[in-house]
Structures are given as C-alpha cells and as structure tokens.
Amino acid sequence: SSYVLAIPVSCVRSLERPPPKPPDMEVPAATA
C-alpha cells in the first residue's frame, strides 16, 4: 500500500511546493 500512496504524495508535494523554474525562460519572455 505504501507504493500506491507514494504516487499521490509526490503529486501533492509538487502542487504545494512546485520545483523552482529557471528564470532564463521567463526573463526573455517578459522583456520581449
């Protein structure tokens, strides 16, 4: 059952604390 819970837990964590996105992609888009 731990394996089944590991998937939803990882999804919940990603939603609460999303990985830091590289500003290189957002900065040029904002300036453009």
N, CA, C and O atoms as a Maestro MAE file, in Angstrom:
{
 s_m_m2io_version
 :::
 2.0.0
}

f_m_ct {
 s_m_title
 :::
 protein
 m_atom[128] {
  # First column is atom index #
  i_m_mmod_type
  r_m_x_coord
  r_m_y_coord
  r_m_z_coord
  i_m_residue_number
  s_m_chain_name
  s_m_pdb_residue_name
  s_m_pdb_atom_name
  i_m_atomic_number
  :::
  1 25 0.849 -1.210 0.000 1 A "SER " " N  " 7
  2 3 0.000 0.000 0.000 1 A "SER " " CA " 6
  3 2 0.879 1.254 0.000 1 A "SER " " C  " 6
  4 15 0.469 2.309 -0.483 1 A "SER " " O  " 8
  5 25 2.085 1.126 0.544 2 A "SER " " N  " 7
  6 3 2.986 2.284 0.615 2 A "SER " " CA " 6
  7 2 3.334 2.748 -0.797 2 A "SER " " C  " 6
  8 15 3.486 3.946 -1.039 2 A "SER " " O  " 8
  9 25 3.459 1.802 -1.729 3 A "TYR " " N  " 7
  10 3 3.799 2.168 -3.104 3 A "TYR " " CA " 6
  11 2 2.661 2.973 -3.734 3 A "TYR " " C  " 6
  12 15 2.900 3.938 -4.460 3 A "TYR " " O  " 8
  13 25 1.428 2.567 -3.448 4 A "VAL " " N  " 7
  14 3 0.267 3.269 -4.006 4 A "VAL " " CA " 6
  15 2 0.172 4.672 -3.419 4 A "VAL " " C  " 6
  16 15 -0.224 5.610 -4.111 4 A "VAL " " O  " 8
  17 25 0.533 4.821 -2.144 5 A "LEU " " N  " 7
  18 3 0.449 6.139 -1.504 5 A "LEU " " CA " 6
  19 2 1.601 7.031 -1.944 5 A "LEU " " C  " 6
  20 15 1.494 8.256 -1.890 5 A "LEU " " O  " 8
  21 25 2.693 6.428 -2.375 6 A "ALA " " N  " 7
  22 3 3.866 7.221 -2.755 6 A "ALA " " CA " 6
  23 2 3.549 8.099 -3.959 6 A "ALA " " C  " 6
  24 15 4.061 9.214 -4.065 6 A "ALA " " O  " 8
  25 25 2.709 7.606 -4.870 7 A "ILE " " N  " 7
  26 3 2.391 8.388 -6.080 7 A "ILE " " CA " 6
  27 2 1.570 9.636 -5.733 7 A "ILE " " C  " 6
  28 15 1.969 10.738 -6.108 7 A "ILE " " O  " 8
  29 25 0.433 9.503 -5.027 8 A "PRO " " N  " 7
  30 3 -0.363 10.684 -4.674 8 A "PRO " " CA " 6
  31 2 0.430 11.660 -3.807 8 A "PRO " " C  " 6
  32 15 0.289 12.873 -3.962 8 A "PRO " " O  " 8
  33 25 1.251 11.155 -2.907 9 A "VAL " " N  " 7
  34 3 2.030 12.030 -2.025 9 A "VAL " " CA " 6
  35 2 2.973 12.895 -2.848 9 A "VAL " " C  " 6
  36 15 3.096 14.093 -2.595 9 A "VAL " " O  " 8
  37 25 3.637 12.299 -3.827 10 A "SER " " N  " 7
  38 3 4.569 13.061 -4.659 10 A "SER " " CA " 6
  39 2 3.819 14.128 -5.438 10 A "SER " " C  " 6
  40 15 4.329 15.231 -5.633 10 A "SER " " O  " 8
  41 25 2.613 13.808 -5.884 11 A "CYS " " N  " 7
  42 3 1.816 14.788 -6.637 11 A "CYS " " CA " 6
  43 2 1.409 15.933 -5.726 11 A "CYS " " C  " 6
  44 15 1.468 17.097 -6.124 11 A "CYS " " O  " 8
  45 25 0.996 15.611 -4.506 12 A "VAL " " N  " 7
  46 3 0.575 16.650 -3.566 12 A "VAL " " CA " 6
  47 2 1.753 17.557 -3.232 12 A "VAL " " C  " 6
  48 15 1.601 18.777 -3.167 12 A "VAL " " O  " 8
  49 25 2.920 16.967 -3.021 13 A "ARG " " N  " 7
  50 3 4.102 17.777 -2.685 13 A "ARG " " CA " 6
  51 2 4.460 18.698 -3.843 13 A "ARG " " C  " 6
  52 15 4.826 19.853 -3.630 13 A "ARG " " O  " 8
  53 25 4.357 18.191 -5.070 14 A "SER " " N  " 7
  54 3 4.702 19.010 -6.234 14 A "SER " " CA " 6
  55 2 3.736 20.185 -6.349 14 A "SER " " C  " 6
  56 15 4.122 21.270 -6.786 14 A "SER " " O  " 8
  57 25 2.475 19.968 -5.953 15 A "LEU " " N  " 7
  58 3 1.485 21.052 -6.034 15 A "LEU " " CA " 6
  59 2 1.743 22.079 -4.942 15 A "LEU " " C  " 6
  60 15 1.646 23.282 -5.182 15 A "LEU " " O  " 8
  61 25 2.075 21.605 -3.734 16 A "GLU " " N  " 7
  62 3 2.307 22.537 -2.628 16 A "GLU " " CA " 6
  63 2 3.629 23.280 -2.819 16 A "GLU " " C  " 6
  64 15 3.706 24.494 -2.634 16 A "GLU " " O  " 8
  65 25 4.670 22.525 -3.194 17 A "ARG " " N  " 7
  66 3 5.988 23.148 -3.375 17 A "ARG " " CA " 6
  67 2 6.519 22.822 -4.774 17 A "ARG " " C  " 6
  68 15 7.348 21.923 -4.920 17 A "ARG " " O  " 8
  69 25 6.061 23.533 -5.794 18 A "PRO " " N  " 7
  70 3 6.499 23.252 -7.161 18 A "PRO " " CA " 6
  71 2 7.989 23.514 -7.314 18 A "PRO " " C  " 6
  72 15 8.529 24.383 -6.630 18 A "PRO " " O  " 8
  73 25 8.665 22.784 -8.193 19 A "PRO " " N  " 7
  74 3 10.103 22.962 -8.392 19 A "PRO " " CA " 6
  75 2 10.403 24.340 -8.948 19 A "PRO " " C  " 6
  76 15 9.640 24.841 -9.774 19 A "PRO " " O  " 8
  77 25 11.496 24.974 -8.521 20 A "PRO " " N  " 7
  78 3 11.858 26.313 -8.996 20 A "PRO " " CA " 6
  79 2 12.161 26.293 -10.482 20 A "PRO " " C  " 6
  80 15 13.040 25.561 -10.936 20 A "PRO " " O  " 8
  81 25 11.426 27.106 -11.242 21 A "LYS " " N  " 7
  82 3 11.652 27.143 -12.692 21 A "LYS " " CA " 6
  83 2 12.797 28.091 -13.016 21 A "LYS " " C  " 6
  84 15 12.952 29.116 -12.351 21 A "LYS " " O  " 8
  85 25 13.597 27.773 -14.017 22 A "PRO " " N  " 7
  86 3 14.722 28.631 -14.406 22 A "PRO " " CA " 6
  87 2 14.217 29.966 -14.931 22 A "PRO " " C  " 6
  88 15 13.400 29.985 -15.851 22 A "PRO " " O  " 8
  89 25 14.679 31.089 -14.371 23 A "PRO " " N  " 7
  90 3 14.225 32.415 -14.795 23 A "PRO " " CA " 6
  91 2 14.653 32.729 -16.223 23 A "PRO " " C  " 6
  92 15 14.122 33.653 -16.840 23 A "PRO " " O  " 8
  93 25 15.608 31.970 -16.754 24 A "ASP " " N  " 7
  94 3 16.087 32.228 -18.120 24 A "ASP " " CA " 6
  95 2 14.939 32.136 -19.125 24 A "ASP " " C  " 6
  96 15 14.950 32.813 -20.153 24 A "ASP " " O  " 8
  97 25 13.950 31.293 -18.821 25 A "MET " " N  " 7
  98 3 12.841 31.133 -19.759 25 A "MET " " CA " 6
  99 2 11.829 32.261 -19.590 25 A "MET " " C  " 6
  100 15 11.211 32.685 -20.566 25 A "MET " " O  " 8
  101 25 11.652 32.751 -18.365 26 A "GLU " " N  " 7
  102 3 10.642 33.780 -18.108 26 A "GLU " " CA " 6
  103 2 11.183 35.182 -18.377 26 A "GLU " " C  " 6
  104 15 10.446 36.045 -18.853 26 A "GLU " " O  " 8
  105 25 12.447 35.417 -18.083 27 A "VAL " " N  " 7
  106 3 13.032 36.757 -18.253 27 A "VAL " " CA " 6
  107 2 12.977 37.220 -19.709 27 A "VAL " " C  " 6
  108 15 12.477 38.313 -19.972 27 A "VAL " " O  " 8
  109 25 13.472 36.427 -20.666 28 A "PRO " " N  " 7
  110 3 13.419 36.865 -22.072 28 A "PRO " " CA " 6
  111 2 11.984 37.071 -22.538 28 A "PRO " " C  " 6
  112 15 11.718 37.975 -23.330 28 A "PRO " " O  " 8
  113 25 11.066 36.254 -22.064 29 A "ALA " " N  " 7
  114 3 9.670 36.370 -22.477 29 A "ALA " " CA " 6
  115 2 9.087 37.681 -21.958 29 A "ALA " " C  " 6
  116 15 8.304 38.327 -22.654 29 A "ALA " " O  " 8
  117 25 9.457 38.075 -20.753 30 A "ALA " " N  " 7
  118 3 8.923 39.305 -20.167 30 A "ALA " " CA " 6
  119 2 9.496 40.517 -20.896 30 A "ALA " " C  " 6
  120 15 8.773 41.476 -21.167 30 A "ALA " " O  " 8
  121 25 10.784 40.481 -21.214 31 A "THR " " N  " 7
  122 3 11.413 41.617 -21.891 31 A "THR " " CA " 6
  123 2 10.887 41.730 -23.313 31 A "THR " " C  " 6
  124 15 10.736 42.836 -23.832 31 A "THR " " O  " 8
  125 25 10.604 40.592 -23.950 32 A "ALA " " N  " 7
  126 3 10.117 40.609 -25.327 32 A "ALA " " CA " 6
  127 2 8.672 41.088 -25.324 32 A "ALA " " C  " 6
  128 15 8.050 41.183 -26.382 32 A "ALA " " O  " 8
  :::
 }
 m_bond[127] {
  # First column is bond index #
  i_m_from
  i_m_to
  i_m_order
  :::
  1 1 2 1
  2 2 3 1
  3 3 4 2
  4 3 5 1
  5 5 6 1
  6 6 7 1
  7 7 8 2
  8 7 9 1
  9 9 10 1
  10 10 11 1
  11 11 12 2
  12 11 13 1
  13 13 14 1
  14 14 15 1
  15 15 16 2
  16 15 17 1
  17 17 18 1
  18 18 19 1
  19 19 20 2
  20 19 21 1
  21 21 22 1
  22 22 23 1
  23 23 24 2
  24 23 25 1
  25 25 26 1
  26 26 27 1
  27 27 28 2
  28 27 29 1
  29 29 30 1
  30 30 31 1
  31 31 32 2
  32 31 33 1
  33 33 34 1
  34 34 35 1
  35 35 36 2
  36 35 37 1
  37 37 38 1
  38 38 39 1
  39 39 40 2
  40 39 41 1
  41 41 42 1
  42 42 43 1
  43 43 44 2
  44 43 45 1
  45 45 46 1
  46 46 47 1
  47 47 48 2
  48 47 49 1
  49 49 50 1
  50 50 51 1
  51 51 52 2
  52 51 53 1
  53 53 54 1
  54 54 55 1
  55 55 56 2
  56 55 57 1
  57 57 58 1
  58 58 59 1
  59 59 60 2
  60 59 61 1
  61 61 62 1
  62 62 63 1
  63 63 64 2
  64 63 65 1
  65 65 66 1
  66 66 67 1
  67 67 68 2
  68 67 69 1
  69 69 70 1
  70 70 71 1
  71 71 72 2
  72 71 73 1
  73 73 74 1
  74 74 75 1
  75 75 76 2
  76 75 77 1
  77 77 78 1
  78 78 79 1
  79 79 80 2
  80 79 81 1
  81 81 82 1
  82 82 83 1
  83 83 84 2
  84 83 85 1
  85 85 86 1
  86 86 87 1
  87 87 88 2
  88 87 89 1
  89 89 90 1
  90 90 91 1
  91 91 92 2
  92 91 93 1
  93 93 94 1
  94 94 95 1
  95 95 96 2
  96 95 97 1
  97 97 98 1
  98 98 99 1
  99 99 100 2
  100 99 101 1
  101 101 102 1
  102 102 103 1
  103 103 104 2
  104 103 105 1
  105 105 106 1
  106 106 107 1
  107 107 108 2
  108 107 109 1
  109 109 110 1
  110 110 111 1
  111 111 112 2
  112 111 113 1
  113 113 114 1
  114 114 115 1
  115 115 116 2
  116 115 117 1
  117 117 118 1
  118 118 119 1
  119 119 120 2
  120 119 121 1
  121 121 122 1
  122 122 123 1
  123 123 124 2
  124 123 125 1
  125 125 126 1
  126 126 127 1
  127 127 128 2
  :::
 }
}
